[in-house]
Amino acid sequence: MKTKIICVLALIAVCAVGLCIWGGNSDPSEQYLRIHIRANSNEACDQDVKYAVKQAVVDTLTPYLAGVQTKEQAMSIVESRLRDIERAADRVLAQHGMGYVSHAALCRERFPDRDYQDLTLQAGVYDALIVSLGSGTGDNWWCVVFPPLCFGTQEPEQVRYRSWIAQMWKKLFD
């Protein structure tokens, strides 16, 4: 038992030193892949179609994002599906008789503070899937692709974060 406690304390010390030397991923903006769907304008018809496009984008990406474990995996999948996203959005725009098309891109963009139920994302520069409809100058819809707050079967309150230290502790003492 004494050996296990010493091992755990040594592990914690090594982790703390590593964080001090190399720096941790303390910037919350590095943990999330956001999504931003920009309406063509603030006209009611453009705002309505924005939500239909949002649903088409979510429906298009959800099967590919199921089971994704890292932000990097999510970004790779989204990048490989940009044309599919545009096709899904353009199909909705055409069905609603809109005279414009969409453009999807992955980029880094500044976001203000944003609340998602019990989660608050601080203002900062985030990686994001940007879907612009037409001019993209209208009010927009925001959410998070990873962790999956808007994609997949998880509800936002069911997203669980794991602690590496807690997992190691459990392994050592179970």
N, C-alpha and C positions, 0 to 999 in steps of 0.2 A: 504494500500500500504506500509506504514511504517513497519507494522508487517511482511509482506512478505520479505522485504529487510533484516530485522533483522534475520528472519529465514534462509534466504539464506546465510548470513554472518556467522551465527552460524554453519550451515551445513558445510560450507567451512572450518571453523576453526576446527571443529571436525575431518573432513577428513584429514586435514594437521597434526593434532596432532597424529591421528592414523597412518599415514604414518611414522611419526618420531619415534613413539614407536615400531610399529611392522614391519616397513619396507615395502616398496611397491614392486611390481613386476617390478622393474626397469631394471632387466636383460632381454634384448630382447631375449636371447636364451630360456627363459622360456615360450615365447609366441608362439613358432613355433614347428610344427612337420615336419621335413624335410624327404626327400626321396633321396636315393643314390643307383643307379643301377650301379654295378661294372662289367665291361666287363671281360671276361676270359683273354684277352690279347689285344695288340694294333694291331693285324692283322686285315686287312680290313673286313674279314668275321665275326670276333668276334665283331668288332665295329658296323657292320651293324645289326647283330642279337640283339645287345644291344637295339637299337632303336625299333625293333619289340617287344622285351620283354617289354620295357617301355610302349608301347601302350597297350599291353595285361594287364599289371598291372593296368594302369589307367582305362581301360575298366572294369576290374574286380572290382575295388574298388569304382568307381564313384557312382553306384546305392546305395551303403551302406553309403557313406559319404554325400549324398545329404541332406541338411538341418541340418547338424551337427553345433552346436553352440559353442562348447568348444573344446579346445585341448584334454582334458581328454576324451571326447566322441570319438573323432577321434582316439586317441590311443587305446581305448578299442575296437573299431570296427576293426582297423588294426590288433591288437593282436589276435582277434577272427578269422581273415581271413588269417593268415599267411600260412596255408596249401593250401588255395585256390590260394593265390598269387604264391606259388611254383608250383602248378599244372598248372596254366596259363603260367608261365614262361617255365616250362619243356615242355609243349605242343609246344610252339614256337621253343624252342631249337631242339626238335625232328623233327618238320616240316622242319627245316633248316639243318638237318643232323649233328647236333653237337653231339659230343661224351661225353658230360658232362651235369650235372644237375645244378639246382639253389638251393640256400639256402636263406630264408627270416627270418629276425629277427628284433625285436625292441630293440634298445640299445641307449646309450648316446655316442656320438662321437664328436671329435673336427673337426670343419669346418673352413676353411679360410674365409676371406671376400668374399661375393658373391653378384653380382648385378642381380636383376630380374626386368628388365625394369626400373621403377621409384623407386623401393625398393632396398635398400642395407642392407643385413644382415651382421652384424659385425662378425668377427672371434670369435669363442667361442665353448663351448661344448653344443650340442643340442640333444634333443631326435630325433631319426631318424629311419625310416624304411630302413633297409639295405638289398638289394637284390644282392647277389653275384652270378655271373654266372661262373661256373667252378672254376678256381683258384681265380677269382676276382682281378687279378693283372693289368688289363688294364685300360685305361682311362674310366671315368665314366660319368654318367648323373645325375645331381642334380636338385631338385626342392623342392617345399613346399606342403605338404599334407594339413596342417592347419596353417593359413587360406588357403582356397582352391585356390592356385595360379595355380595348375596343374590338378585339379580335378573338375568335375562338369561343369556346363555351364557358370560359370563366367569367364570372361577374366581377366587377372591380373589387368588391369587398372580399373576394375569395383568393386574390393574388397573395401569395405567401413569399416572404423573403427568408432566406436561410443564412444562418451564421456559420461560417467555416469553423470558428473556434468552438461553438456549441456542438457542432457535429464531431469534432475531434474529442471533445470532452466526453460526449456520449460513447464514442468508440472505446475510449480508454477505461471507462468505468462501468460499462454494461457487459 
